[in-house]
Amino acid sequence: MNELLNLGSAALKAAATDSRAKAYLLTNPLLYRVVWKAAQRYVAGDTLAQALVKVRETQAGGMKSSLEYIGENAGSEKEAALATREFQHICGHIGAEGLHTTVSLDLSHIGLNQSAELCLNNLLAICRQAERYGIEVNLSAEGTGQTDKIISLYQEAAKLTGVLAVTLQAYLYRTRDDFDELKNLPGRIRIVKGAYATAPGLSMARGEALNDAYLDYIAELLETQHKCSIATHDYQLQQEAKNLVNFYRPLTTHYEFESLYGICQQQLLDLHEEGYSTKLYYVYGQEWYLYLCNRLAEYPMNLFRALADICETETA
């Protein structure tokens, strides 16, 4: 069974990077409508207005949230500029409503593939808007081909703005060195296990070694009172991280448990009820193909849930 799940995960990760499949989905109204039925479990809506409804509900329940206009690999400077304006728009709405919400983004969505200079300028434009309202801007992890550029740009931008945070993937062997360098910057470090397909030798497989590495990063962040996000849906990891938070209390106050909308939300609600700082991560927009594939790849049995979501709505 594990072998089949691993094969399914690898296939879904490969599908996520298939630009032709994504383009076909986005230009085929019938296919888009059908697959959207499955995506809605993980995506807060097509529009910012739809996503904000869920953000307000989350805030009413006492939890923080994060909001991302979903997309990656902007194909032109114009596309990057449009995405940049949308992220500025998000910041404006968050600030105007006083929402306890941060912003997350992929650098490739705002020009990283065009040039580092363009991307830096767009990022700083977003951060200037975020600074007006004290909104944190988190740089998401992307594929390993982007990691060097993301780390470098984060380091450069962090010298010019105080609202940036960064995501590190615990499964990458290189993360130990990146972590040791970035922990000296004040920005929040968000630790995820890692979901992207990698070339052989670049990452650890899921298992005890990866879990130990994940918890080592969290323990060091808590011990040094560094801002951190504990971003995992793994129940056992959450419980071990909870023990670490308890151990370092009352020194540590800059942590948060984070989960993605649609995945193991009850676990996050339980943590919230127990008094831990919690955040629910929302995405919205139409370019959800890669995001959906990665969510299914994390646990390929969710393909059956996706089929059920599609069939239930289609036959209702």
N, C-alpha and C positions, 0 to 999 in steps of 0.2 A: 504493500500500500504506500509506504513512504517513497519508494522508487517512482511509483506512478505520480504521486503528488509533486515530487521534484521535477519530473518530466513536464507535468502540466504547468508548473511555475515557470520553468525555463521557456516553454512555448509562449506563455502569456507575456513574459518580459520581452521576448523577441518581437511579438506582435505589437507591443507598445511603441517600438521604435520604427515601425513600418509606415513611412510617410505616405505611401500610396494608399494603404488601407485607410489611414486617417482622412486623406483627401476624398476618397470615394465615399466614406461615411458622411462627411460634411456636405457633400454635393448631391447626395441621394436622399430626398425628403422622406421617402417611405422607410428606408433603412435607419435613418437618423431617428425618426419617430419611434420605431420599434425598440432600438437599443437604448434610447433615452429612458424607456420604462425601467431598465435595469440601472442606469446611471443615477436616477433620481434618489436611490438609496444612499448615495455618497455625495451628491452634488446639490447645493442649496437652491439652485435655480438657474435660469438663463440670464437673469438680469440682477443688477445690484438691488433694485427694489424688492425682488423676491427674497434675496439673501438677507437683507436687513430685517425682514419680518422674523426670520429665525434667530438672528443676532439679538433682537429685542427680547424674544422669548427666553433666550439663554440668560440674558442679563436680569430679566425679571425673576429667574430662578436662582440668582445669586452667583452665577459663574461668569468668568471672563470668556472672551472668544477671540479668534483670529480669523481674518478674512482675506481671501486671495481671489483676484480676478484670474481665472485659470488660463494658461497658455504657455507655450514654450517655443523656442526657435523661430522668433520673428523673422520673416523672410525679406524684410526691407527696412530702411530707416523710417519710412512712413508708418509701417505696422508698429515699430518700436515706439514711435512718437504717440500713436493712438493709445497704445497700452499705458504709456507713461501718464497721459492725461486721465485715463480711467483710474489709475492708482491715486492720482492727486484728487480726483473726484471722490474716491472712497474716503480719503483722509478728511475731506471737507465735510462729508456726511457724518462720519464718526465724531469729529470735533463739534459740529453744530448740535448733535444730539447728546453729547457727553457720554458716549458709549464706552464701556470698558473693553475696548477692542484694539488689537494690534493688526498690522498689515503684513502679509507674507507675499513674496514674489520670487519668480525665477529670473535670474539676470538675463538668460537668453530670450526672455519675453520682452526685454527693454533694450535690446541692441548688442548683447555680448557677442553674437556671431558676426555682427557688422564691424565693430571695432571697440577696443577697450575704452577709448576716449568718449565715443558716443554713449556707451553704456554708463560710464561714470557720470557724465553730464545729466543723463536721464535719471539716474539713481539719486543724485544730489537734488535734482528738481523735486522728486518725490519726498525726499527727506526734509527739504525746506518747508514743504506744506505740512508734513508730519510734525515738525518741530513747533509749529504754531500751536498745536494742541497737545504736545507731549506724547505723541503716538510712537510706539516702537515699530520699526520696520525690520522684518526678519528675512534674511536671504536663504532661500530653500536650497537643499542639495539637488544636484542634477547628476547626469551620467559622469563616469570617471574621466571622460574626455574634456570635461569642463572644470574639473576640481581645481587644478592649478590656477586657472583664470579667476575662478570665484574667490579663492583664498587671497590671491594677490589684490583683486579689486576691493575686497572687504577691508584689507589692511590699509589700502590707500584712502578709501572713503571714510574709514573710522577716524582718521586724522582730522577730518573736516566736518564731521557731524557726530553728535552724541546719542543718536536714536537707533543706531544699527545693531542688529543681532545676526548670528550666523548659525547654520545647521551643519553638524558633523555626523558622518555615518560610521557607527561603531564597527561595522563589518570590514571596512577597508583597513588593510595593514598600515597604510600610510597615516592613518588618523592619529596614531600616537604622536608622531612628530608634529602634525598640524595642531593638535590639541596643546602640546607643550608650548607652541609659539603663540597661539591665539588666546590662551588663558591669561596672558599678560595684558590683553586689551580689556576694557571695562564692559564691552557689549555682552549681552546674554548669549550663552552657548546652548543650543538646542541639540540634544543627543537623540538620534534615531538609530534603529538597527541597520537600515539600508535595504532598499527594495529594487535597485536597478541591476540589470544583468552586467557582469564584469568579465573581462578576459581572465583566463586561468592565472592563479597566483596573486591576484590583486585583493581578494576578499576571503573572509572566513565563511564557512558554511554555518547555517543555523545549528545551534547546539550549545553545550555547556561552555565551551571556550568563548564563544561570542557573548553569551550572557555574562560571563565573568568580566570580560572587557568592558561591556556596557556599564556594569555596576561600578567598576573601577573609576570610569570617567565621572559618573554621578557622585561617588563618594568624594573625589578630589574637589569637585565644584562645591559641594556642600561644606566640606571642611574648610575651604578657603573663603567661604561666604560669597562666592562668585554667582552672579545671576545664571540660572539654568532652567531649561525645560526638560522634563522627563517625559519624552514623547514615545510611548510604546503602548500597545494593546495587550501585550503578554502579561497575563494575570500574575504569574509567579514573579516576573520582574517588577511589576508594580508593587507587590507585597514586599519584596526585598528592598526596593527603593524607599518604600514607606518606613521600613525599619531603619534605614539610613537617616531619613529625615528626622525620625524620633530620636535617634542617637545624637544628632548634632543640634537639636533644639536646646535652648532658644537662640543659639548662634545663627542658625540659618533661617532667613526670612525671604530670600530672593529666588525661591524655587517655584515651580508649578508642574503639576501633572497635566499632560496634554493628550487628547485623543482626537482622531478624525471623526467628523460627523458620519454617522451611519455604521460605525464599527465599535462594538463592545461598549456602547454608551452607558449601559447600566453600571459597569465597573467604575466609570468616571463619576457617575452620580453617587455611587456608594462612597467613593473617596471624598466627594464634596460633603456628603452628609456626616462623614467622620471628622470634618473640619479642616481638610487639606485644601491648599490652593489648587484650583482646577481651571482648565481652559479647553473649550471645544473649538476645533479648527474647521472652518467652512471654506468651501470653494464655490464659485459660481462662474457662469459663462457657457459658451458653446463648444469650446475646444477641450472637452473632457475625455477624449478617446484615450490618451496616454494615461491619464489619471485613473480611469476605470480599469484599464488593463493591469496597472500596478496594484490596485486594490484587490483584484481577483487573483493576481499572482501571489500575493501574500498568503493566501489560503485557497488553492484552486477548487476546493469543494464548494466555494461560494459561486462557482459557475452554475450549480444547481439552483441556488437562491436566485441568481440572475435570470435563469430560464423561468423560474416560478413567477418572478416579478413581471416578466414580459407576458407570459401566458395568462396570468391572473387578470392583468389590465386589458389585454387584448380580447379576452373572452367575457369580460364583465358586461 
